[in-house]
Amino acid sequence: MTEPGPDEVMDRLVQVSFTVMALLSRAAAAHDLSLTQLRALAILRDRTPKMAELADYLGLDRSSVTGLIDRAVKRGLVRREASDDDGRAVRVGLTEQAHRLAGELGAEIAALLAPLTHDLTPAERNRLGALLGRMLPPER
């Protein structure tokens, strides 16, 4: 088997990205969530950022995130709280209901994504995980 060239690697990466996004969108839609709402829940699963930080994580402007969080608060998924270190800032975090939903979604997404790596050996899956990890930007 010949090694793929740089253009083919990029094309495959884009194809895999589109496939993953479609699967994530399907999982989100099953719970009446958009892909952006799903991303926000995933970010909030293990942190309570300030609204500005959440906007940065999502790559959205603050006004868009305000509307996103307003809708999530109305659904009982997100709570707002005053920031301890900045009286003007608001932190957002998941409610217990949203933590349960995040657990359900995690299992559903794992089941949807499993076929993508099913034919890989354990060593290939480990290598893929390591390579994907190297491609991610550093944690904030």
Secondary structure, 3 states (H helix, E strand, C coil): CCCCCHHHHHHHHHHHHHHHHHHHHHHHHCCCCCHHHHHHHHHHCCCCCEHHHHHHHHCCCHHHHHHHHHHHHHCCCEEEEECCCCCCCEEEEECHHHHHHHHHHHHHHHHHHHHHHCCCCHHHHHHHHHHHHHHCCCCC
